[in-house]
């Protein structure tokens, strides 16, 4: 079945003209004549049956439909360019994995360990993009995902299989000055300090206080941040006490930028999983990554 897709040359001309809102500058970028760019865009407008530009005395402006289409075309051309570069880079040698990962875990835990993977598997290249929610693998370029999730959520992720990597343990941390000279505080004292909230874990502080048997009417109050890296940074700067996974603040604790505010860690309901489609398109590379991750969770980064 023939696809309803315009020519790549027409799309490239449209993309350049949309970015510049100028046929002249698009022609300069593409090393074409202005007339050639104009003809390609006219052909594209005939193909889609929609006016993409509005001609004015001073040049061209995108129509509303043109602007929406330009955003879609730009992202797809960028993806096609990246796919082409991946093929060119490998030249038939080695393999590429597209990995989705929750951002702070990727930054704090995974990336410091990737040099060791590269030393062990020099032919394997791993691309990483952040994702914080489950998705359908068939609708994305991803081969696998590193997610923090509950067993129930992982079990309900349709069309996937998961390998558990690490249990998550959370603990309250803060800047040393917030403790005013104390080594740590009892759980009751934490209720009087500013609590930093994690928007993806809105009930985390309530669960921690309940586990300590402490009433905390303000457990849901406090400045809210989207990522653990943001929450940890706010804690470093003395804004309050953060309840974060211990493995994500190892460096700050080692440097003394953060200290344990109350030595009562709590096993979270969540763990870190490698999630992959039931039917792998890249089984050998995924198995190499899985085996390496299972070893890496028992070793510190090099």
N, C-alpha and C positions, 0 to 999 in steps of 0.2 A: 504494500500500500504506500503510495507516494505521500510524503509528509507535506503539510501546508506550512512551508518555511521559505521565506524570501532568501535571496542570494546573500552570501556572506559579505560580498563587496558592498551591497546596498546597506546592510546593517552597519558595517564599519564606517561608511560615509555618514549615515544617520547618527551614529554614536559620537563621532567627532564634531559634526555640526551642532548636535544637541549640547555638547559640553561648552562649545564656544559661542553658540547662537550666532554662527557666522559661517557661510559657505566658503568665504575666502580663506579664513583661518583653518577650516577643516581641510581645504584643498592643499594648503601649505603643509599641514601635518602629514597628510597622506601622499604627498608628492604627486598630486593630480591637478588638473585644471579645475577652475571654478565651475565651468560648464559640465565637466564630467561628474562632479559632486551633485550638481543640481539635477542632472538626468537620473542619477541613481536614486536620489530622494524622491523625485517625481514618480519613478517606477515603483518605489516602495509604497508611496501613498496610494497609487492605483491598486497595488497588490492587496493592501489592508483595507482599502475603501474608506480611509479616514484621513482628514487633513492633519498632518503632524506639525507643520509650521504655518504661521501667519505672516504673510509678507507685508512689510511696512516700508515707508519711505527711506528708513535708515538701515534696513536689512531684514532679518527674519527673527521671529520669536516663536518659541514652542507654544502650541496649543495645550489645553489641559490634557487631552488624550495623548498628545506628543510627549508631554512631560512624564506621564505615567509609563508610557511605552519605553521611553528613554531609560528610566530607572531599571526596568526589567531587562532591557537589552544590554545595558552596561554590566549588570551582574553576571549575565550568562556569557557574555564575551570574555569577562575576566576569568570565569570558571573554565571556559574552553581554552584560554591562553595558559592557565595553570596546568590543565591536563596535558596540553601539548609540551610544555616545559618539562613535566615529569617524564614523559616518554623520551624526550630528547636527552634529558639528563642521564637516564638509566642506560640508554643505548642497548637495550636488550639484556643488560646485566643487572642483577639485584632486584629488589622488590620494594614497593612503596605501600605503606599503611596510612590510612586516614583515620585519625583517632579523635573522638569527641571526649572532653573531660571537664569535670567541674573545675572552675578556674583556680581556686586557692590550692587545691590538692595538686593540680598540674604544676603550678609555680613553685610550691614549697616542697613537695615530695617527689614528683615524677621527674621534672627537668634536671635537678641536681644529680640524678642517677642515670640519665640518658647517655652521658659520655661512656659509661661502662658498657651499656648495650651496644654503642657504636664500636667499641673496641672488640667486643665479642662477635658482633654481627656487622661487619663493615659494609656489606651489600644491602643492608636493610635501612631504609629511610622512613622516619615516622613524622607525619604532619599532624599538628594538634590544633584544634579549634575548641572554643569553650561552648558548652551546653549545660544548662542547669535543670532541664526537664527531659522526661522521656520523649522519644520521637519514633517514627516509623523508619527503619533503616532503608526500606525501599524508596523512600522519598528524599534520601540524602546520599552524599558520596561516602559516608563513613563505613569503615570496616568493623569498628568496635567502639565501645564507650567505657570510660572510667567514671563510675557514678557512686555517690554516697546515697544509700537507700536502705529502706527496711526490707526484711525478707519478703513481706507481703507485696510490697511494691515491685520488687524484682520478679516475683512469681507471676504477677499480673501484667508484666510487660510482654505483650503478645509477640509471638514469632521470634523469641530470643532464648538464649541459654546464658547462664551467668556462672562465674567463678568467684567465690569470696576470697578477697585478698587480706583485708585488715579489719579487725573490729575497731570501732570508734569509742574512745574514752575522752570525755570532756572534763575540764577543770576550770575553776575561776582564776583569772590572772589579772594583774594590774601593774601600773608603774610603781617602783619601790616607794616613791614619796607618798603614795596614797595610804600606805600602812603606818606612816608616822613612826618609824623605828621598830615596829613589831615584826617578828619573823613571819607570822601569819596570823589570821584572825579566826575566831569561831564563826560558825555559819550564822549565828544570830547577829553578829556584828556586820556581816555583809549586807543585811537588809537596810542599813543606814547609809550605805554608799551608793553613788550613782551606778545604775546598772545599764550596761550597753547591750542593746537588743539586736538580734540577728533576724532580718525580715523573713528569711526562709525557714527559721525555727522559732516561731512566735511564742511557743509554750516552753521553750528550753529552760528558762530560769524558774518557772513555776515547778517544772518536773524536778529540777535540782533541789530546790528548797523542800519540796514534799519528801524527797528521798532522805533529807537530813532531819525531817520531822520538825521543820521550822515554819511558823506562819510568816508570810511575806506579802502583805497587802499590795506592795508596789512592784511585785514580780514582773508585771507586764509593762511597767513604765520605763522610760529612758530613751535616749537617742537611738535611732534604728538605722542599721546599715545592711546593705544587700549582700556583701561578700565577707567571708571570714578575714580576708586580708585587710579590709577596711576596718572591721571591728578590732582586730589586733592593733592596727595603726592608731586607732582612737585610744586604745588602752595605753599604748606606749607614750602617748602625749598627755596622759593623766586625765582623760575625760571620764574615766570610770572603770568598773570591773567588767571584764569580758569573759563569757563562758564559751570556750573554744576547744576543739579537739587538740589534745596535747601534741600530736605529731605535726600540727601545722604551725606551732610556735616554738619549736625546738631551738631555732637559732636565737630568737629573742630571749628565751630563758637562759641559754648558754652565755649570751653577752651580758646579761643582767638588765636588759632593757625592760623586761617583764619579770615579775616574781609571782609565785603561787600565792594567791590571796587567802585561800583556805584549803588546807590539804585534805580535801574530800572529793577525790575524783569520782565520776559517775559513768558507769558503762552505758553508752548510748544505745538506743534501739536500732541505730544505723550501723552499717559497715560499708566498706569500700569494695566494690565489685568491678570485675571486668565483664562487660555485657557484650555479646556478639550475636549476630543473626543465627538462626537455626541452620540455615543453608549458607555456608561461607563461600564467598567468591574468591577468597585468598587464604585457603586453609593452611598452607605451609607457613606463610609469614605470620599468621595469627597464632599458630601453635608455638612458633619461636618466641613471639611476644609473651604469650601466656606462660611458657616455661620460665622465661627470664623474670617476669613479674613475681612468680611464685618464689623464686630464689631471692629477689630483691627485697621482699617484705621482711626477710629475716636478717638483712645485712644493712649497715649504715652506708650512706653515699660515700663514694671515693673522693 
